[in-house]
């Protein structure tokens, strides 16, 4: 086996019931949920029983996803499975930082709560939304978006898939333009135009929150949403601006593979990142861990049982 990468899911992956069986099966995972409840009461209940509408609210989505992801990481560590490098998609980058020891799980949750608050406030200032564009190249999506004043390609996910953020008043016309170009646009389950200029105020405020935190050197390589490359010593220059700049996920995946990764383990609900990774390079192995059943499968595979 080559190297293992842990990749942490982003907003949009949330679902009611996430992490419930994992908490029941793993003492380490259960401990993370208990810690989260001590800092943010009701987090476990929102993960296990929250409605789709509740979980769609950014102030709930981000802390809940972070908690589930850190619980999954704790369960894997408890089983003796560790990553050689890590990355996270958008919100998931905070989980990757906590996993790599840049800050504690508790400190990370506080930062996530602040990030969620700032991004929700920014979302309420304008009527915006996001869509995933399929079947077009990065260049084609950029060309279609360039005809609109307030539509931005923001997440370069994998070949043939780019997410865009924009003003609600322009998005339906943009969707028609995508269809005319031979593509397909699908609305995303998020509450704002993330990774776009609409988030600039949130990014500036979040940088202040990061500057007030004590950030340690990572225990393993972390790949940056902002550049697609490994983080250097200056994490502040990339971690805050990823809020209002594009995510170069395909580039991250290709760089990790070039570094010897042949196994990706997605932490968080669903398997969205597994799908993106598989479309980028079908030769690598992908697994998703959120519940007890898939945790057991990964443990068996990793140990060759």
C-alpha positions as CSV (number, residue, x, y, z in Angstrom):
1,X,0.0,0.0,0.0
2,X,1.2,3.5,-0.8
3,X,0.4,6.6,1.3
4,X,-3.0,7.4,2.9
5,X,-4.6,10.8,2.7
6,X,-7.5,11.8,5.0
7,X,-9.8,14.3,3.3
8,X,-12.5,16.1,5.1
9,X,-15.9,17.0,3.6
10,X,-17.4,20.4,3.1
11,X,-20.7,22.1,3.5
12,X,-23.5,20.4,1.5
13,X,-22.6,16.9,2.8
14,X,-24.7,17.3,5.9
15,X,-27.6,15.0,6.7
16,X,-29.8,14.1,9.6
17,X,-28.5,11.2,11.7
18,X,-24.9,11.8,10.7
19,X,-22.4,10.2,13.1
20,X,-25.0,8.6,15.4
21,X,-23.9,4.9,14.9
22,X,-20.3,6.0,14.9
23,X,-20.7,7.6,18.4
24,X,-22.4,4.4,19.6
25,X,-19.6,2.1,18.3
26,X,-16.5,4.1,19.1
27,X,-15.6,5.5,22.6
28,X,-13.2,8.0,20.9
29,X,-15.9,9.3,18.6
30,X,-18.3,9.5,21.5
31,X,-15.8,11.6,23.3
32,X,-15.6,14.1,20.5
33,X,-19.4,14.5,20.5
34,X,-19.3,15.0,24.3
35,X,-16.6,17.6,24.0
36,X,-18.6,19.4,21.3
37,X,-21.7,19.5,23.5
38,X,-19.7,21.0,26.3
39,X,-18.6,23.9,24.1
40,X,-21.7,24.2,22.0
41,X,-24.7,22.5,23.7
42,X,-27.0,20.6,21.4
43,X,-24.5,19.8,18.7
44,X,-24.9,16.0,19.0
45,X,-28.7,16.4,19.0
46,X,-28.5,18.5,15.8
47,X,-26.3,15.9,14.1
48,X,-28.3,12.9,15.2
49,X,-31.9,14.4,15.0
50,X,-31.8,17.8,13.2
51,X,-34.0,18.4,10.3
52,X,-32.7,19.1,6.8
53,X,-33.8,22.7,7.2
54,X,-31.9,23.1,10.5
55,X,-28.8,21.5,9.2
56,X,-28.8,23.8,6.1
57,X,-28.3,26.9,8.3
58,X,-24.6,27.7,8.1
59,X,-24.5,28.4,11.9
60,X,-25.5,24.7,12.4
61,X,-24.0,23.1,9.4
62,X,-20.4,24.0,10.0
63,X,-20.0,23.1,13.7
64,X,-22.0,19.8,13.2
65,X,-20.0,18.7,10.2
66,X,-16.7,19.6,11.9
67,X,-17.8,17.5,15.0
68,X,-18.7,14.5,12.9
69,X,-15.4,14.7,10.9
70,X,-13.3,14.9,14.0
71,X,-15.3,12.0,15.6
72,X,-14.5,9.9,12.5
73,X,-10.8,10.9,12.7
74,X,-10.8,9.9,16.4
75,X,-12.4,6.5,15.6
76,X,-9.8,5.8,12.9
77,X,-6.9,6.8,15.2
78,X,-8.4,4.6,17.9
79,X,-8.2,1.7,15.4
80,X,-4.6,2.5,14.6
81,X,-5.2,4.1,11.2
82,X,-3.4,7.3,10.5
83,X,-2.9,9.6,7.5
84,X,0.3,10.5,5.8
85,X,-1.1,13.8,4.6
86,X,-4.4,15.6,4.8
87,X,-6.7,18.2,3.2
88,X,-10.3,19.4,3.6
89,X,-12.8,20.9,1.2
90,X,-13.7,24.4,2.4
91,X,-15.0,23.9,5.9
92,X,-13.2,20.6,5.9
93,X,-9.9,22.4,5.8
94,X,-10.4,23.4,9.5
95,X,-10.9,19.7,10.3
96,X,-7.7,18.9,8.5
97,X,-5.9,21.6,10.5
98,X,-7.2,20.1,13.8
99,X,-6.2,16.6,12.7
100,X,-2.7,17.8,11.9
101,X,-2.4,19.3,15.3
102,X,-2.3,23.0,14.3
103,X,-4.9,23.6,17.0
104,X,-6.9,21.3,19.3
105,X,-10.3,19.8,18.5
106,X,-11.8,22.2,21.0
107,X,-10.0,25.3,19.6
108,X,-11.0,24.2,16.1
109,X,-14.7,24.0,17.0
110,X,-14.5,27.6,18.4
111,X,-12.9,28.8,15.2
112,X,-15.5,26.9,13.1
113,X,-18.3,28.5,15.1
114,X,-16.9,31.9,14.4
115,X,-16.4,31.1,10.7
116,X,-20.0,29.9,10.5
117,X,-21.3,33.0,12.2
118,X,-19.4,35.3,9.8
119,X,-20.4,33.4,6.7
120,X,-24.0,33.3,7.7
121,X,-24.0,37.1,8.3
122,X,-22.4,37.6,4.9
123,X,-25.0,35.3,3.3
124,X,-27.9,37.4,4.7
125,X,-26.6,40.6,3.2
126,X,-27.4,39.6,-0.4
127,X,-29.7,37.1,-2.1
128,X,-27.2,34.6,-3.5
129,X,-26.8,30.8,-4.2
130,X,-24.5,28.2,-5.6
131,X,-24.8,25.7,-8.4
132,X,-22.6,22.8,-9.6
133,X,-22.0,22.9,-13.3
134,X,-21.5,19.5,-15.0
135,X,-20.2,18.4,-18.5
136,X,-18.2,21.6,-19.2
137,X,-14.5,22.2,-18.9
138,X,-13.1,24.8,-16.4
139,X,-12.5,27.1,-19.3
140,X,-16.0,26.8,-20.6
141,X,-17.6,27.5,-17.2
142,X,-15.4,30.6,-16.8
143,X,-16.4,31.8,-20.3
144,X,-20.1,31.4,-19.6
145,X,-19.8,33.1,-16.2
146,X,-17.9,36.0,-17.7
147,X,-21.1,37.1,-19.4
148,X,-22.6,37.9,-16.0
149,X,-21.8,40.6,-13.6
150,X,-22.1,38.7,-10.4
151,X,-21.5,35.0,-11.2
152,X,-18.1,33.4,-10.2
153,X,-16.6,30.0,-10.8
154,X,-15.4,29.0,-7.3
155,X,-14.8,25.3,-6.7
156,X,-12.8,23.4,-9.3
157,X,-13.8,20.0,-8.1
158,X,-12.8,17.4,-10.8
159,X,-12.8,17.1,-14.6
160,X,-16.2,18.2,-15.8
161,X,-17.5,19.7,-12.5
162,X,-17.2,23.3,-11.3
163,X,-19.3,25.0,-8.7
164,X,-20.3,28.6,-9.1
165,X,-21.5,31.3,-6.8
166,X,-23.6,34.3,-7.7
167,X,-26.5,36.7,-7.3
168,X,-29.8,34.9,-7.2
169,X,-31.2,37.3,-9.8
170,X,-28.6,36.1,-12.3
171,X,-28.4,32.4,-11.5
172,X,-31.4,31.3,-13.5
173,X,-30.2,33.0,-16.6
174,X,-26.8,31.5,-16.0
175,X,-28.4,28.1,-15.8
176,X,-29.9,28.6,-19.2
177,X,-26.6,29.7,-20.6
178,X,-24.9,26.6,-19.2
179,X,-27.6,24.4,-20.9
180,X,-27.0,26.3,-24.2
181,X,-23.3,25.5,-23.9
182,X,-24.0,21.8,-23.5
183,X,-23.7,21.6,-19.7
184,X,-26.0,21.1,-16.8
185,X,-26.4,23.2,-13.6
186,X,-27.6,21.8,-10.3
187,X,-28.5,23.9,-7.2
188,X,-26.4,23.2,-4.1
189,X,-27.6,22.7,-0.5
190,X,-25.9,25.8,0.9
191,X,-27.2,29.2,2.1
192,X,-24.9,31.6,0.4
193,X,-22.4,32.4,-2.4
194,X,-19.3,30.9,-0.7
195,X,-15.8,31.3,-2.0
196,X,-16.8,34.4,-3.9
197,X,-16.4,38.2,-3.4
198,X,-19.7,38.1,-1.4
199,X,-17.7,36.5,1.4
200,X,-14.9,39.2,1.5
201,X,-16.1,40.7,4.8
202,X,-16.3,37.3,6.4
203,X,-12.8,36.4,5.3
204,X,-11.3,39.6,6.7
205,X,-13.0,39.1,10.1
206,X,-12.0,35.4,10.2
207,X,-8.4,36.4,9.6
208,X,-8.6,38.5,12.8
209,X,-9.9,35.4,14.7
210,X,-7.1,33.3,13.4
211,X,-4.5,35.9,14.3
212,X,-5.8,35.8,17.9
213,X,-5.3,32.0,18.0
214,X,-2.2,30.1,18.8
215,X,-1.4,28.0,15.7
216,X,1.2,25.3,15.9
217,X,3.3,23.7,13.2
218,X,1.4,20.8,11.6
219,X,2.3,17.2,12.4
220,X,1.9,16.1,8.7
221,X,1.5,17.9,5.3
222,X,-1.7,19.8,4.7
223,X,-2.8,20.9,1.2
224,X,-4.3,24.3,0.7
225,X,-7.7,25.1,-0.9
226,X,-6.3,28.5,-1.8
227,X,-3.3,27.3,-3.8
228,X,-3.8,23.5,-4.3
229,X,-0.2,23.1,-2.9
230,X,1.2,22.1,0.5
231,X,0.9,24.7,3.2
232,X,4.2,26.3,4.2
233,X,5.0,27.9,7.5
234,X,2.6,30.9,6.9
235,X,-0.8,29.3,7.3
236,X,-2.6,32.6,7.8
237,X,-1.9,33.8,4.3
238,X,-4.1,30.9,2.8
239,X,-6.5,29.8,5.5
240,X,-8.5,33.0,5.8
241,X,-8.8,33.9,2.1
242,X,-10.1,30.5,1.2
243,X,-13.4,31.8,2.4
244,X,-13.7,34.3,-0.5
245,X,-11.5,32.6,-3.1
246,X,-11.9,29.4,-5.2
247,X,-11.1,25.9,-4.0
248,X,-8.7,24.0,-6.2
249,X,-9.7,20.5,-5.2
250,X,-8.7,18.7,-8.4
251,X,-5.3,20.2,-8.1
252,X,-5.0,19.1,-4.5
253,X,-5.9,15.5,-5.4
254,X,-3.5,15.4,-8.3
255,X,-0.7,16.8,-6.1
256,X,-1.4,14.2,-3.4
257,X,-1.3,11.4,-5.9
258,X,2.0,12.7,-7.2
259,X,3.3,12.5,-3.6
260,X,2.5,8.8,-3.5
261,X,-1.1,8.7,-2.2
262,X,-3.0,5.7,-3.5
263,X,-5.7,5.6,-0.8
264,X,-8.0,8.4,0.1
265,X,-10.3,8.2,3.2
266,X,-13.1,10.7,3.2
267,X,-14.3,11.7,6.7
268,X,-17.8,13.1,7.0
269,X,-21.3,12.2,5.8
270,X,-21.7,10.9,2.3
271,X,-19.1,10.2,-0.3
272,X,-19.0,13.4,-2.3
273,X,-15.2,13.7,-2.2
274,X,-14.7,10.0,-3.0
275,X,-16.7,10.7,-6.2
276,X,-14.7,13.7,-7.1
277,X,-11.4,11.9,-6.5
278,X,-12.5,8.9,-8.6
279,X,-13.4,11.2,-11.5
280,X,-10.0,12.8,-11.2
281,X,-8.1,9.4,-11.1
282,X,-9.9,6.1,-11.2
283,X,-6.8,4.1,-10.2
284,X,-6.8,5.2,-6.6
285,X,-8.8,3.6,-3.7
286,X,-11.4,5.7,-2.0
287,X,-13.3,5.0,1.3
288,X,-15.8,7.1,3.2
289,X,-16.1,7.0,7.0
290,X,-19.1,8.5,8.9
291,X,-20.9,5.6,10.5
292,X,-20.0,2.4,12.3
293,X,-20.5,0.1,9.2
294,X,-18.1,2.0,6.9
295,X,-15.6,2.4,9.8
296,X,-15.5,-1.4,10.2
297,X,-15.0,-1.8,6.5
298,X,-12.1,0.6,6.3
299,X,-10.5,-1.1,9.3
300,X,-10.8,-4.5,7.7
301,X,-9.4,-3.2,4.4
302,X,-6.5,-1.4,6.1
303,X,-5.5,-4.4,8.1
304,X,-6.0,-6.8,5.3
305,X,-8.6,-8.9,7.2
